[in-house]
Amino acid sequence: MLDKTNKQFGRKPDSVVVHGYEGCDPLTGAVSYPIYQTTTYRNPGLGSDIRFSYSRCDNPTRLELENTVALLEGGTAGFAFASGLAAVAATFSLLKSGDHVVISDDIYGGAYRQMEEIWKPLGVLFTPVDVGDTAAVRAAVCADTRMIYLESPTNPMMKVADIAEIAKISRDCGAILAVDNTFLTPYFQKPIALGADLVIHSGTKFLAGHHDTTAGFVVVNDEKLEERMRLILRTEGSGLSPFDSWLVMRGIKTLALRMKRHEENAVKVADFLKTHKAVEKVYFVGDPDHPSYEVTKKQTTGFGGMISFTLKDESKVEKALCGGDMIMFAESLGGTATLITYPQTQTHASIPAEVRQKIGITSKLIRLSVGIEDAEDIIADLEKMLS
Ligand SMILES: Cc1ncc(COP(=O)(O)O)c(C=O)c1O
């Protein structure tokens, strides 16, 4: 539980990202928060009440990161996991056999695989819906619904859920609203303020931001969820290591600068793609023609750096993916470098072809994570790749 008297509370996000939760190490004053590379802690005496006992359960470096992310998301507690998928697994671990989940029909392929291969066989029931359609979400709820799970924007089709409206639905049916906030980060979107109960992150992406570590987060806003999530992290042993916690913390210090630059570049790149003769359709939440543009304007403070697009001609796909000098054909997103990804064979390969086709993940769909390089260089490379 965050201490509400903490001095960071009144500060602006641009300052919070730089200073984190404690500001510096309270013990030594170290401005770069130390990496407590230890598994265990000396116990001063039998029966003494010590804060840290074993690093699988708690570690000061991880705690500083968890508190920082919770503070940014406006929750009461944060939990740092070894990957985004470990955070997704911890979220579904809140459920039991027979529980029903209304889930976005467009989600990261790894989360889809987890649903199919881990949670369905254990008896959790799922109804996939287009979360851009609030009425469809309401219609999918039943007496056993315990969770509504969504990404917004969705990966890779960039659908936008009206989080505040869906929060009303989850409140009405007593379900947990879990929102994966990976694409926009708390810098641009705060799902808890919009009514979500739980926020998930692949910290591997924009939060860490430098293509150098995998991490995941769950942030909650309720004491009972906090207690349960702490038990899950400690018992499943999926917490983030001290060194990786430090790397993510270092990444977060520049989150504000990076997110502004990602967005600034993405707006220019989306404009370029929209008028390019090889491009069929552009999916970008900052495009005024996006069907949920108004919802995005209402619930976020920025558009982020993620764009998907389709090509008119499938035979141009290979060059579009691999023909860049600077832009790299690689999985993942949210780092400093612009990455181009082919969802069909990479991030969403584990989704059956017919399901992919229905969602729009076709052989002509390409996803772009716009980096923080010079926009002119990104566009020049894309021009070459699309020629
Ligand atoms: C939206 C989203 N959520 C979760 C994940 C899983 O994160 P990780 O790769 O850190 O396990 C990803 C990975 O790409 C993602 O895009």
The ligand as a Tripos MOL2 file, in Angstrom:
@<TRIPOS>MOLECULE
LIG
   16    16     1     0     0
SMALL
NO_CHARGES

@<TRIPOS>ATOM
      1 C1          0.0070   -5.7370  -25.1510 C.3       1 LIG1
      2 C2          0.9470   -6.7710  -24.6320 C.ar      1 LIG1
      3 N1          0.7220   -7.3120  -23.4200 N.ar      1 LIG1
      4 C3          1.5480   -8.2570  -22.9060 C.ar      1 LIG1
      5 C4          2.6440   -8.7010  -23.6140 C.ar      1 LIG1
      6 C5          3.5640   -9.7540  -23.0270 C.3       1 LIG1
      7 O1          4.7100   -9.1490  -22.5570 O.3       1 LIG1
      8 P1          6.1520   -9.8650  -22.4420 P.3       1 LIG1
      9 O2          6.6480  -10.0810  -23.8250 O.co2     1 LIG1
     10 O3          6.9470   -8.8910  -21.6440 O.co2     1 LIG1
     11 O4          5.9270  -11.1570  -21.7240 O.co2     1 LIG1
     12 C6          2.9190   -8.1530  -24.8720 C.ar      1 LIG1
     13 C7          4.1000   -8.5910  -25.6350 C.2       1 LIG1
     14 O5          4.3190   -8.1960  -26.7630 O.2       1 LIG1
     15 C8          2.0400   -7.1690  -25.3960 C.ar      1 LIG1
     16 O6          2.2450   -6.6120  -26.6030 O.3       1 LIG1
@<TRIPOS>BOND
     1     1     2 1
     2     2     3 ar
     3     2    15 ar
     4     3     4 ar
     5     4     5 ar
     6     5     6 1
     7     5    12 ar
     8     6     7 1
     9     7     8 1
    10     8     9 2
    11     8    10 1
    12     8    11 1
    13    12    13 1
    14    12    15 ar
    15    13    14 2
    16    15    16 1
@<TRIPOS>SUBSTRUCTURE
     1 LIG1         1 GROUP 0 **** ****
